[in-house]
Amino acid sequence: MSLSRQQIIDTALKILRDYGLADLSMRRLARDLGVQPGALYWHVKNKQELLGVLAERILENVDGGAAADDVAGDGGAAGPGASAGSIRRLALEIRRALLQVRDGAEVVSLAQALDPQALGPVITLRRLLATAGLGEPQAGWAARAVTHYILGAVAEEQTQADLVRAGLVTRDGGGDDDGSGASDGADDAFNFGVDLFLAGLSVQPASQS
């Protein structure tokens, strides 16, 4: 069977899930596929492109549909309450998707740095913030701040999970490590942080000097 781009992506995602980003090299990927490293480059230009595709896969089940409906609803503008609820739901869905894949936050963070306009949920987040009364470029700044918060919070959870697996630290509160990176109390802490952002946005002017 000839090598396909889909095989490469599926195998890369399996390595990521099982071993983490540190083990995801092009050489390791080629070895697991039983091909020479050069064969990979017929299907992906480089590791950066591979990470971008993996980031899209990690976020592919994030349902931005309801959020997009709020953006494109009556007259294309959502009320402050609807926008806040949509932003919160989208943030929680992004976090949930990141936690499903080991080092998911790091992969998406790298992809976001390489191409800030490539990830659909992040673009939807920016559009929602614009409907919440923020003009340009404030909506972009707010989307970046919220995105950084999501990625940073999940990266910390996943790093702690790695340390627990390595036996270097114990889980605070004795919570079980289910491999997702989530720990006891992490849901409440994350939700509190998102709500702080939303509370701050509600008092921001549409434009600043």
Secondary structure, DSSP 4 states (H G I P E B T S, - for coil): ----HHHHHHHHHHHHHHH-GGG--HHHHHHHHTS-HHHHTTT-SSHHHHHHHHHHHHTTT---HHHHHHHTSGGG---HHHHHHHHHHHHHHHHHHHHTSTTHHHHHHHHHHH-TTS-HHHHHHHHHHHHTT--TTHHHHHHHHHHHHHHHHHHHHHHHHHHHHTTSS--GGG----SSS--TTHHHHHHHHHHHHHHHHTT--S---
